[in-house]
Amino acid sequence: MKQVFRFFAVILALSTFFASCSSDESNPNQVLDASITATVDGQSWSSMPGGATSVLSGFGMFGENQTIFNITGFKMDMTTLNMMIPASDLNEGTFNYDENSTANLSFSNEVNSFSSSEPGGSFSLTITSLNLDTGTISGTFSGTLIDFEGNSISVTNGEINNVQIMTTNYYSNGTMSLSRNGGASFTMDSNADDSKLITIMENSETNQVMVNGNNGTLTSDAGLYVIAFPKNVTPGTYNLATDTGFTAGLGNSDSEPEYNLTSGSITITSHSGNTVSGTFSYTVNNGVQTVNITNGSFSITHN
């Protein structure tokens, strides 16, 4: 079960990143005074403005069906505080977790990551206020976090202040096919046995469907390929770089700079019931290389 939670955390982080790039419009429901603060390894830490989020996520893949709750704070120096707990614990009260729990408190920077899931780690969370009418949460937290080499840091004086709750659903169905830089076309579907997997994410804040094609093979075609469009999209051709609610991207490895979308289009050929089909192409650049995605096609069924 813990391995599933860790896989889910990776997908959540990648999808949240691409969703944040999908529109320049501000969210009218955003809680402006939301923040996450703490003392991390003896140093004061505070999320940047707009850098505190929480997501209630349904996860239905690999024979696992579960709902978890994720609270994340981002800072301009690229450090992150993240809490992940079972949805059953989303109630006012105090919850204590040890290294064997599926719940997790983690802190990461550009060079290292510390987690309460490592041997000797611990995590305590008190939810002091949960308002499902306004969709906000407040509370306190602390923990002992360990890195892969056994080094520990403490997190104390943690506070969650008025953070907005969003809902996200993850699942897998359908297919996505594409060609990278003119190479042979390949297909990703809901069977991960060949290391090519399609996942779908829906987010309540953006009302968006995000289709993620992950090619995990040890080839030049490996990568995370992303397209996104509004859930109520109608047949037609749209600009992925400029039209609101539409975007595309390519995940970068740890050794690569971040890719930026420079151009692209998507044609929705059919949206019948909840099944959406279409074609796409786009170009991304990371300042070092340009990647052209062509012959893209997809067919998925959203919730």
N, C-alpha and C positions, 0 to 999 in steps of 0.2 A: 504493500500500500504506500509506503514512504517513497518508493521509486516513482510511483504514479504522481504523487504530489510534486516531486522534483521536476518531472517532465512537464507537468502543468505549469509550474513557475516559469520555466523557460519560454513556453508558448505565450503565457500571459505577458511577460516582459516584452517580447518581440512584437506582439499584436498591439499592445498599448503604445509602443513607440510609433508604429505606422499610423495608428488611429490619431495620434496627436498631430501628425503632419497632414491630415486629410482635408483640413479646412482652416482658413484664416479667420473665420467668424468666431466671435467669443460666444460662450455658452450663457444664455440669459439666466440659467438656473444655478450658475456657479456660486459657491459660498466664498465670498471675498476674504473673510477673516480666517479661513481654514489654515491650519498649520500643524506640523509635527515637530516637536523639540525634544532634546535629550542631552545628557552629558555622556559622551562616547569616549572611553579611554581617558577620562579626566578633562576632556575638551568640550566646550559648549558646541552644540550642533542644532541647526534650525533649517527647516525646509525653505526653499525660495518661494516668492509669491506665486501662487497658482501651482505649487509643486507638491501638494498633499492631496492624495486621492484614495478612495476605497472602492472595491469592486466585489459584488456578490456574484459568483460565477458558477454556472452549471457545466459539468464536464462529463461528456458521454462518449468515451472511446476506449478501445482495447478491452471491452467487456466490463469496464468500470463506469458506474453511474454515481456521481456524487456532486455535492455543492459545497464550495468552500468560500471563505471570506478573506480578502487580501487588502491590507492597508499599506500604502507606500508613500514615503517622503523623499523628494529629490532636492539636491542642492547644486548650485552653480559650479562647484568644484568637482562635479561628477561623482560625489558620494551619494549613497542611497541607504535608507533604513526601510526594511520591509518586514511586515508581520503577516503570517498566513495561518488561519485557524479554521477548524471545521465549522460549517454553517450552523450546526447544532449548538455551538457556543456563542452565537450572536444574540446575547441577552445581557441585560445589566447584571453585573456580578464580577467576581474574581475567579480567574482560571490560571492554574499553575501547570506548566508543561516541563518535561525533562527531555533528555536526548532521544528517548525512545518514542516520543510522541510524533504524530503526523503534523502537529502545529510547529511553527518555526518563526524565530526572530533572527534576522540577518542584517549585517552591515557590510557594504562593499565600497571599495574605491577603485582607482584605475589599476592597482597592482595586486590587490588581495581581497579575500572575502572571508568573513567570520560568520559562524552560524551556531544557533543553539542546538542544532541536530547532530553536531559532532560530539564524540565522547567527552563527558564532563560539562556539556552545555545545559543551560536552563533558561526559562522564559516565563515571566509572570505578566498577566494582562488583567486590568480592572476596567470594565466598561461602566462608566459612571452615568452616561446619558445616551440613550438610543431613541431617536425620534423618527419613526417610520413614516409619519405624515409629511415632515419636511425633508426626510431622507438624509439625516445627519447623525454623526456619532462622535462622542468625546470619551476620553478615558486616560489612564496612566499605564505605564509599562516599564519593565526593567528586565535585565538578563545577563547571563554570562555566555559569551560567544567565543568559539574556538575556530582557528583556521586549520588547514589540512596538515600543518606541521605540529599542531598541538599548542600553538601560542594562543593566549586568551586575552580578551578585553572585556571590560564591564560596561554595561549600558544602564545608567541610573537617571532618575528624575525625568523619565520619559512622559510626555504629554501629547495626547491626540486632542486637537481643539476644533470642534465644529466641522469635521470633514464630511464632504458629501458622499453619499452611497450611490453607486451606479450598479447596474446589473449587466452581466455579460454571459452569453451561452457559447460553449465550444462543442463541436461535434464533427463528424467526418462522413461525407458521402460524395458521390459524383466523381467527376474527373477534371483535371486541368492538364493540358498539353501545351508545349511551347518549344521553341528552338533558341539556343543561346549563341549569339555571334555567328549565325549561319550554319551551325552544326546540325547534327541529326536531331529530329524531334523526339521528345520523350514525354511520357505520361505519368502523372501522379494520381493515385486513387486512394480508397479507404483501406487498402491492404498494404501494410508496412513491411511485408516480408522481403520486398525487393529494395528496401530503404528509400522508397519514393512514396510520400504520404501527403494527402490533401487534408487540411483542416479548415473549418469554417468558424468564424467568430461573429456574433451579433452584439452590439453595444447599445444600451438604452439612451446614452447621452447623444450619440451621433445618429441614431436610427439608421445604422449602416450595416451592410453585410461585407465582411472581409474574407476573401478566399486566399489561403496560404498554401502554396505548393512547396513542400520541403523535399529536395533531392539530396539525400544523405550519402550518395555513393562517392567513392574516392576517385572522382573524375573531374575534368574541367567544367562539367555541367553542374557540379554540386552547388547548392545554395538554397536560400529561402526566397521564393518568388511570390509577390503579393499584388493583388488587385482588390479594389474596394469600390462599392457603389451604394447608393441609397436603397433601402429595403423596398421602397415603393417605386423603383425605377421602371420606366416604360420603354418599349422598343425604340431604338434610335442610336445615333452615334454621338459620343461625348468625348470631350477633351480631358484626359486624365490629369493634366498639369494645371488646368485653370477652372474647370467646372466644379462647383460646390458639391461636396459629398463624394467626389470621385478621386482616386489616387492609385498609385502603383509604386512598387519599390523592389529593391533587392537587398537582402541582408548581407552585411559585411562580416568577414572573419575578424578575429582579434588582431591580426596583423595588418588589416586593411583599413584605410580611412573610410568614413561613412559615405555611402552612395546617395546622390541626390537625383531626383527625377528631373529630366530636362525637357522631355516631350513624350507624347503618347496619346493613343485613343483607344476607346472601347466601343464596340457595337453590340448592343443588346438585341439579339435576333428574336428572342421569345421570352415572355414572362407570363406563364400560364399557371394559375394557382400560385403555389410557392416554388415552382420550378423555373429557374432562370438559366438561359443559355446565351452564349455570345462568343465574340472573337475580340482579340486585343493585340496591341504591339506597343512597346515603349522603349525609351532609351534612358539610361542612368549613367552618371559620371561621378567619380570620387576624387578628381584632381590628378589621378595617376593613370586611370584607364577608363574607357567608355565601353559599356556593355549594351548591346542591342538585343532586345527580346522580340522575336518575330514568330509568325504562325501560331500565335496564342489562341487557344480555344478552351471553353469550359462549359460544364453543365452541372448545376448543383440544385439541391432543394433546401431552402431555408425554413426556419421554424415559424 
